[in-house]
Structures are given as structure tokens and as C-alpha cells.
């Protein structure tokens, strides 16, 4: 299997890639999107290197995937011939599994505070759903949410846990960034979410799958990436029954219908890994090669 150059495109979940510096191989280029991504890919292609771009979202930044795909459309035909866009590093389903694994290492008498940098209102709202699933399938009675740079912030989150009767609070990061402990007298860090070996294992799997699809089927991942954010935002909040409608995103239009999301820690939608229901309890093992460990 060819590997070529791996470019990790990063967003708010990793503070633009800064939080990934100790987690990924130094040979992996961590860049922000847009012009920096385009320059990095073009530089590698000019040296004759194949390039795989991996959106480093944990499921809370679908726009990162779509923006990367739109950026790669700016490559020339020759540059695109050796460039692929991988599936995102993780989905919200994966995030539930990773958080459950992290929660299992926290003492049962602690409250859990699931924390992440604030995004848009929809990804922030979905974090409350994620935390609810962590509580539902875990052994901790108190699981709350805090948003760095948002409301409630970590300090308020700790106060809420204390008001619910918790004596100690463990901060579980639902992002690459590890939040500052607001009150060491009552709380302690529970991260990072993934270790460097676990991160390498998932990244290798995403890169391998991307090249497999390209070599076997000629699929460079861009059409799929362009649809990554289509079910995200006000225009996709519908009642029962659903309906078809048109959108215009970044200069391209599409028309599609809507179904439903339901169940225990899984979703149905666009892309590899989203169409098949997966119970949250199986996600930790399913996204890593058998020789890897989350611990």
C-alpha cells in the first residue's frame, strides 16, 4: 500500500493543529484549511509525492471536511491525479466510544465534565447528546458538559457538578485540546482523549482506506467530502416526514431528501461508516487495528 505524504487538516477542535503536535508523527504535516492546505499539497505534488489529506475532526466539525474538499478542487488536474481526501478522523459515534473508554478509567465516585471548544450552536447542542450517551452506557451518575469559550464554560460546569452533589470532577476532553483545570481543589484532568499510539492507529487506517478506494475504484474522496456538512445547520432541522429541497454551498448546488437519525449511539447519513448502525460499545475496537490500544 502506498502512503506518500500525509497532510492533517485541522480546525477548532485542535486549536488549528497545535494540540496535535505531540500526538502525530513528525512526518505528518498539520495545517489549517484554505490557502495553507493548498500550498502544502501543491508543494508535495511538485516533488512528485502522492498526498493524502485527512480532516482531523472528531465529529464536531463537518465544515472542516467540506472546506478541505472545496480547497482541493482548486488543484490542477495533474495535481489532483495523485491527491486523495480521506474520511474524517472520527465521527460523533466514534467520539462517544472514545469518551466511554476515557470515562471507564475515572473512579466511579467522580462526576464527569465533557469539555470541548465552543463551535456553532448545532455542534455544541450535539455535545449534550454525546454526553448523555456516555452517561447512559457508563457507570457515572453525573455527566455534564462545558464549552471552552462558550456557555457553560468549564468553571460553571464544575459548579454545576458540585451543586449536584459531586465532591470531585474529572474533565474529559471531547476534542484534541485539553482544557485547563479551573479549580484544582475540586477537579482533575481526564485527558488527552487519545494517546499517540491510538491516534497513529486511526490515522493509518484512514490513510490506508483512502488509497484503497483510489487504487481500486478511482475514488479520490472529493465528492463525498463536499457533502459532509449538508445535514448540518438550520436548513436541516425538520419535523417528521422530511422533504426534498435545494441548497447552494460555496458555488455548487444540490438537491436531496431527508431521513431520520435514531438509536443508541449511531447515525445514518452520508459517507463511509455513517450508513451502517454501530452500537457505541463496539466503536472503540472497531476503529483501531487489532494490534493497537486506546490505553
Residue pairs with C-beta under 8 A, 6 or more apart in sequence:
1 208
1 211
1 212
2 50
2 211
2 215
3 50
3 52
3 207
3 211
4 44
4 49
4 50
4 51
4 52
4 82
4 211
5 29
5 44
5 49
5 50
5 51
5 52
6 25
6 27
6 28
6 29
6 51
6 52
6 54
6 203
6 207
7 28
7 29
7 31
7 37
7 40
7 41
7 44
7 51
7 52
7 53
7 54
8 17
8 20
8 24
8 28
8 29
8 30
8 31
8 54
8 56
8 203
9 31
9 32
9 33
9 37
9 53
9 54
9 55
9 56
9 64
9 68
10 16
10 17
10 20
10 30
10 31
10 32
10 56
10 64
11 32
11 33
11 55
11 56
11 57
11 61
11 63
11 64
12 61
12 117
12 119
13 56
13 57
13 58
13 60
13 61
13 116
13 117
13 175
13 176
13 177
14 20
14 30
14 56
14 175
14 176
14 177
15 117
15 176
15 177
16 32
17 30
17 31
17 32
17 56
19 175
19 176
19 177
19 178
20 30
20 56
20 176
20 199
21 30
22 196
23 176
23 192
23 194
23 195
23 196
23 199
24 30
24 196
24 199
24 200
24 203
25 200
28 203
29 40
30 56
31 37
31 40
33 64
33 67
33 68
33 71
34 67
34 71
37 53
37 68
37 71
37 72
38 71
38 72
38 74
38 75
41 51
41 53
41 72
41 75
41 79
41 83
42 75
42 79
44 51
45 51
45 75
45 78
45 79
45 82
45 83
49 82
50 82
50 83
50 84
50 211
51 82
51 83
51 84
52 83
52 84
52 85
52 86
52 207
52 210
52 211
53 68
53 72
53 83
53 84
53 85
53 86
54 86
54 88
54 89
54 203
54 206
54 207
54 210
55 61
55 64
55 65
55 68
55 85
55 86
55 88
55 89
55 225
55 228
56 64
56 88
56 89
56 176
57 64
57 65
57 88
57 89
57 90
58 89
58 90
58 94
58 95
58 98
58 174
58 175
58 176
58 193
59 88
59 90
59 91
59 92
59 93
59 94
59 95
60 92
60 95
60 116
60 119
60 123
60 126
60 127
60 174
60 175
61 119
61 123
62 88
62 123
62 228
62 229
62 231
62 232
63 228
63 229
63 232
64 88
65 85
65 88
65 225
65 228
65 229
66 225
66 226
66 227
66 228
66 229
66 249
66 250
68 85
68 225
69 85
69 221
69 222
69 224
69 225
69 226
69 228
70 226
70 250
72 80
72 83
72 85
72 222
72 225
73 222
75 83
80 220
80 222
83 220
84 210
84 211
84 213
84 214
84 220
84 221
85 210
85 220
85 221
85 222
85 224
85 225
86 206
86 207
86 209
86 210
86 221
87 206
87 209
87 210
87 221
87 224
87 271
87 272
87 273
88 206
88 228
89 202
89 203
89 206
90 98
90 202
90 287
91 267
91 273
91 274
92 126
92 129
92 130
92 267
93 265
93 266
93 267
93 273
93 274
93 278
93 280
93 283
94 283
94 287
95 130
95 174
96 130
96 133
96 134
96 265
96 280
96 283
97 265
97 280
97 281
97 282
97 283
97 284
97 286
97 287
98 193
98 194
98 283
98 284
98 294
99 114
99 130
99 131
99 134
99 172
99 174
99 193
100 134
100 137
100 138
100 280
100 281
100 284
101 284
101 294
101 295
102 172
102 190
102 191
102 193
103 112
103 134
103 138
103 140
103 143
103 172
103 190
104 138
104 139
105 190
105 295
106 112
106 140
106 170
106 172
106 190
107 168
107 170
108 139
108 140
109 167
109 168
110 140
110 166
110 168
110 169
110 170
110 188
111 140
111 141
111 142
111 143
111 144
111 161
111 164
111 166
111 168
111 169
111 170
112 131
112 134
112 135
112 138
112 140
112 142
112 143
112 144
112 169
112 170
112 172
112 190
113 143
113 144
113 145
113 146
113 154
113 157
113 158
113 161
113 169
113 170
113 171
113 172
113 187
114 127
114 130
114 131
114 134
114 143
114 144
114 145
114 146
114 172
114 174
115 145
115 146
115 147
115 148
115 154
115 157
115 171
115 172
115 173
115 174
115 175
115 179
116 127
116 147
116 148
116 173
116 174
116 175
116 177
117 147
117 148
117 149
117 150
117 175
117 177
118 124
118 147
118 148
118 149
118 150
120 233
122 232
122 233
123 232
124 147
124 150
127 145
127 147
127 174
128 145
130 174
131 143
131 144
131 145
131 174
132 143
133 264
133 265
133 280
134 143
134 172
135 141
135 143
136 264
137 264
137 265
137 280
137 281
142 161
142 164
142 165
142 166
144 157
144 160
144 161
144 164
145 152
145 157
146 152
146 153
146 154
146 156
146 157
146 158
146 171
146 179
147 153
148 154
148 177
148 179
152 160
153 182
154 171
154 179
154 180
154 182
155 182
155 183
157 169
158 169
158 182
158 183
158 186
158 187
161 169
162 169
162 186
167 186
168 186
168 187
168 188
169 186
169 187
169 188
170 187
170 188
170 189
170 190
171 179
171 181
171 187
171 188
171 189
171 190
171 191
172 190
172 191
172 193
173 179
173 190
173 191
173 192
173 193
174 193
175 193
176 192
176 193
178 189
178 191
178 192
179 189
179 191
181 187
181 188
181 189
194 202
194 294
195 293
195 294
195 295
197 292
197 293
198 288
198 292
198 293
198 294
200 292
201 288
201 289
201 291
201 292
202 287
202 288
204 289
205 287
205 288
205 289
209 272
210 221
213 219
213 221
214 220
214 221
224 270
224 271
224 272
226 249
226 252
227 254
227 270
227 271
228 270
228 271
229 249
230 236
230 247
230 249
230 254
230 256
230 270
231 258
231 269
231 270
235 245
235 247
236 258
238 258
242 257
242 258
242 259
242 260
243 257
243 258
244 255
244 256
244 257
244 258
245 255
245 256
246 253
246 254
246 255
247 253
247 254
247 255
259 268
260 268
261 267
261 268
261 269
262 268
263 277
264 279
264 280
265 278
265 279
265 280
265 281
265 283
266 277
266 278
266 279
266 280
267 274
268 274
268 275
268 277
269 275
278 286
284 294
288 294
